C-alpha cells in the first residue's frame, strides 16, 4: 500500500522560528517512519512547490508533491516552470498536484475575476501537459493564452506526473483525459467506488491514457483520546460541509458532517479505515492530521502508516 502524509501536520506551532526547516524535518520523520510520500499544501503563506523541491533534494528516498496548488490565479507556464525546477531538484521524484481552489477564498484575496472553472481547468491542463511532456506551448483559449517566445524546457525536469484535485463529474473527466489521476479529500470509500473511480477510469480509457492514479486524502489520527481529537477535528473540518463540491461527496457517503469520515482511534481502527479506501479503488492514501495535538500522536500515526506501506 502506498501511504503518504500531508504537511504541515496539525502540530506545527505558530511559534516555529523557521517553517521551512520545520517542514523539512517533518518530511524526514515521515521517511523515517516508512512512508512513501509527503505532500505540501498551498494556502496563502509558504509556497508548496518550493517546499517540495527543498524537501526532496534533502531527502532523496521519498516522493514529494503538492496537494494542491490552485490554478487560479497562476498562469500554467509559471506553474510548469516551477514544477520542472522541482523535478530537476529532486531527481525525478516530484508530482504536481493542482486544483481549481475555492472561489469564495481566492477571488477576494487576489482581486481577479474567477474564470469559468471547468473551461479554465481544461485549458490550464492542456498547456501544462504540453510543457511537461517537452512540447512547445502554443495555445490561445478563452481563459488563457500561452505562446512563449523562448524555450520552456528545464534540463532534468521532464516526465512530471500531473494530478488534479477533482471530485465532480466534469472535473474528473478532465483529469482522466488530460492528467495522470486525481487527489480527493473528504471523499469516502463509497464515493470513491461508485462515483470517482468509475468516471475517472472511463475518461482515461476513452482518451487512450494509462490507468489513472487515485490518491485519497483522509483525516486520520491514532490516539487514546478519541473524543477530544474528534472535537478538535470537527472544528477544523466543519467549513468543508458548506462547500458544494465537498457537500456532494458527504451526501454520497450518507454523512452529515466531514468529521464522520475522519479515522480516529487505535492503530487497529485506523488501519481498518485506511484499508477500506484501498478496497474502494484508491491507489494511494495520504493522511491529513488537522486534529493532531502533539508530535507523539503524529509520529504514532505515521508509524502505523509506515508499517502498512
C-alpha positions in Angstrom: 0.0 0.0 0.0 1.3 3.4 -1.0 0.7 5.7 2.0 1.9 9.3 2.4 1.2 12.3 4.6 0.2 15.9 4.1 2.4 18.7 5.5 2.2 20.8 7.5 0.9 18.3 10.1 -1.5 19.6 12.7 1.0 20.1 15.5 3.2 22.6 13.6 3.2 25.6 16.0 2.8 29.2 15.2 5.9 30.0 17.1 8.1 27.9 14.8 11.2 30.0 14.1 11.6 28.7 10.5 8.7 26.9 8.9 10.9 25.7 6.1 13.3 23.9 8.4 10.4 22.5 10.4 8.7 21.1 7.4 11.8 19.5 6.0 12.4 17.9 9.4 8.8 16.6 9.4 9.4 15.2 5.9 12.5 13.4 7.3 10.4 12.0 10.1 7.8 10.7 7.7 10.6 9.0 5.7 12.0 7.5 8.9 8.6 6.1 9.7 8.5 4.3 6.4 6.0 6.5 4.5 6.3 6.6 0.7 5.4 10.2 0.0 5.0 13.7 1.5 2.6 16.3 0.1 2.7 20.0 0.8 -0.4 22.1 1.0 -0.8 25.6 -0.7 -2.6 28.3 1.1 -1.5 32.0 1.4 1.8 31.6 3.2 4.6 29.2 2.2 5.0 28.1 -1.4 4.2 24.4 -1.8 6.3 23.7 -4.9 9.4 25.3 -3.3 9.0 23.3 -0.2 8.6 20.1 -2.1 11.8 20.9 -4.1 13.7 21.6 -0.9 12.5 18.5 1.0 13.0 16.2 -2.0 16.6 17.4 -2.5 17.3 17.0 1.2 15.7 13.5 1.3 16.5 11.6 -1.9 14.4 8.5 -1.0 10.9 9.8 -0.9 8.3 11.1 -3.4 7.3 14.7 -2.9 4.3 16.5 -4.3 1.8 19.4 -3.9 -1.7 18.8 -2.5 -2.7 21.1 -4.1 -1.7 24.3 -5.9 -4.7 26.3 -7.1 -4.6 27.0 -10.8 -6.2 30.5 -10.2 -4.5 33.0 -10.5 -1.3 31.3 -11.5 -0.5 31.0 -15.2 0.2 27.4 -16.3 3.5 28.5 -17.9 4.7 29.7 -14.4 3.5 26.5 -12.8 5.2 24.4 -15.4 8.5 26.4 -14.8 8.3 25.8 -11.0 7.3 22.2 -11.4 10.2 21.4 -13.8 12.6 23.1 -11.5 11.3 21.0 -8.6 11.6 17.9 -10.7 15.2 18.6 -11.6 16.0 19.4 -7.9 14.5 16.1 -6.7 15.9 13.9 -9.4 12.5 13.0 -10.8 10.5 12.4 -7.6 8.2 15.4 -7.8 4.4 15.2 -8.6 2.5 18.3 -9.4 -1.0 18.4 -7.8 -3.2 21.2 -9.0 -6.9 22.1 -8.4 -9.5 24.8 -9.0 -9.4 26.0 -5.4 -12.3 27.7 -3.6 -13.6 30.7 -5.4 -15.0 32.3 -2.2 -11.5 32.4 -0.7 -9.4 33.1 -3.8 -11.3 35.7 -5.7 -11.5 38.3 -2.8 -7.9 37.6 -1.9 -6.4 38.2 -5.4 -8.9 40.5 -6.9 -9.0 39.0 -10.3 -12.2 37.6 -11.8 -12.5 33.9 -11.3 -12.8 32.2 -14.7 -15.4 29.6 -15.7 -14.0 26.7 -13.7 -14.2 23.6 -15.9 -13.2 25.5 -19.0 -10.3 27.1 -17.3 -9.3 23.7 -15.8 -9.2 22.1 -19.3 -7.3 24.9 -20.8 -4.7 25.1 -18.0 -4.2 21.3 -18.1 -3.8 21.4 -21.9 -1.0 23.9 -21.5 0.6 22.2 -18.6 0.6 18.9 -20.4 2.2 20.4 -23.5 5.1 21.8 -21.5 5.5 18.9 -19.1 5.9 16.4 -21.9 8.5 18.7 -23.6 6.4 20.2 -26.3 6.4 23.9 -27.1 3.2 25.5 -25.7 1.0 27.1 -28.4 -2.5 27.7 -27.0 -5.0 30.5 -27.5 -8.1 29.8 -25.4 -11.0 31.6 -23.8 -9.5 31.9 -20.3 -5.8 32.0 -21.1 -3.1 32.3 -23.8 0.2 30.5 -23.8 2.6 31.3 -26.6 6.1 31.7 -25.1 8.7 33.2 -27.5 11.5 31.2 -25.8 12.0 27.6 -24.9 10.2 26.4 -21.7 12.0 23.0 -21.1 14.2 22.6 -18.0 17.0 20.1 -18.2 16.3 17.2 -15.9 12.8 18.5 -15.3 10.8 16.2 -17.6 8.2 13.4 -17.0 6.3 15.1 -14.2 3.1 13.3 -13.1 0.2 15.7 -13.1 -2.6 15.1 -10.6 -5.9 17.1 -10.3 -8.0 17.6 -7.2 -11.2 16.6 -8.9 -14.5 15.2 -7.4 -17.3 16.5 -9.7 -18.1 14.6 -12.9 -16.8 17.3 -15.3 -13.5 17.8 -13.4 -13.0 14.0 -13.1 -13.4 13.7 -16.9 -10.9 16.5 -17.5 -8.5 14.8 -15.1 -8.9 11.4 -16.8 -8.4 12.9 -20.3 -5.6 15.4 -19.6 -3.8 14.4 -16.4 -2.5 11.3 -14.6 -5.1 11.0 -11.9 -6.9 12.7 -9.1 -6.4 13.6 -5.5 -9.5 13.6 -3.4 -10.3 15.0 0.0 -13.3 14.0 2.2 -14.5 11.6 -0.4 -15.2 8.4 1.5 -14.9 4.8 0.2 -18.4 4.7 -1.1 -17.9 7.9 -3.1 -14.7 6.5 -4.5 -16.1 3.2 -5.6 -19.4 4.4 -7.0 -18.5 7.8 -8.4 -14.9 8.9 -8.6 -13.1 5.8 -9.8 -15.6 4.8 -12.5 -15.8 8.3 -14.0 -12.1 8.9 -13.9 -11.1 5.5 -15.3 -13.7 5.6 -18.1 -12.4 9.1 -19.2 -8.8 7.9 -19.2 -9.6 4.8 -21.2 -11.6 6.8 -23.7 -8.7 9.2 -24.2 -6.2 6.3 -24.6 -4.4 7.1 -21.4 -3.0 4.7 -18.8 -4.9 3.7 -15.7 -5.1 6.8 -13.5 -3.7 7.3 -10.1 -6.4 7.7 -7.4 -5.0 9.4 -4.3 -7.4 9.6 -1.4 -6.5 12.3 1.3 -8.0 11.2 4.6 -8.1 12.9 8.0 -6.5 10.4 10.4 -5.1 10.4 13.9 -4.0 7.4 16.1 -4.9 8.4 19.7 -6.1 7.2 23.0 -8.3 10.3 23.5 -10.7 9.8 20.7 -13.4 12.3 21.9 -11.1 15.2 22.3 -9.4 14.7 18.9 -12.8 14.3 17.3 -14.0 17.6 18.8 -10.9 19.4 17.6 -11.1 17.9 14.1 -14.9 18.7 13.9 -14.0 22.4 14.2 -11.2 22.2 11.6 -13.3 20.3 9.1 -16.7 22.0 9.6 -16.0 24.6 6.9 -15.9 22.0 4.2 -19.5 20.9 4.8 -20.7 24.3 3.3 -18.7 24.0 0.1 -20.9 22.4 -2.6 -18.3 20.1 -4.1 -17.5 18.6 -0.7 -21.1 18.6 0.3 -21.9 16.3 -2.7 -19.2 13.9 -1.5 -20.6 13.8 2.0 -24.1 13.2 0.7 -22.8 10.3 -1.4 -21.3 8.8 1.7 -24.5 9.5 3.7 -22.8 11.5 6.4 -23.8 14.9 7.7 -20.5 16.3 9.0 -17.0 15.9 7.5 -15.6 14.6 10.8 -17.6 11.4 10.3 -15.1 10.5 7.6 -12.1 11.0 9.9 -10.2 7.9 11.1 -9.7 8.5 14.8 -8.8 5.8 17.3 -6.4 2.9 17.9 -3.9 1.5 15.4 -6.3 -1.3 14.5 -9.2 1.1 14.0 -7.2 3.5 11.8 -5.7 0.6 9.8 -9.1 -0.8 9.1 -10.3 2.5 7.9 -7.3 3.0 5.6 -7.8 -0.4 4.1 -11.4 0.5 3.1 -10.0 3.2 0.8 -7.7 0.8 -1.0 -10.6 -1.7 -1.3 -12.7 1.1 -2.9 -10.1 1.7 -5.6 -7.6 4.1 -4.2 -4.0 3.6 -5.4 -2.6 5.8 -2.6 -3.8 7.2 0.7 -2.5 10.5 2.1 -3.1 11.1 5.8 -4.1 14.6 6.9 -3.8 15.4 10.6 -5.7 18.5 11.4 -6.7 17.2 14.8 -3.2 16.2 16.0 -2.3 17.8 19.3 1.3 16.6 19.7 4.3 15.2 17.9 3.7 11.9 19.8 0.2 11.5 18.2 1.6 12.5 14.8 4.5 10.0 14.9 2.3 7.3 16.3 0.0 7.7 13.3 2.9 7.8 10.8 4.5 4.7 12.3 1.3 2.8 11.7 1.1 4.1 8.2 4.7 3.2 7.5 4.1 -0.3 8.7 1.4 -0.7 6.1 3.4 0.8 3.2 
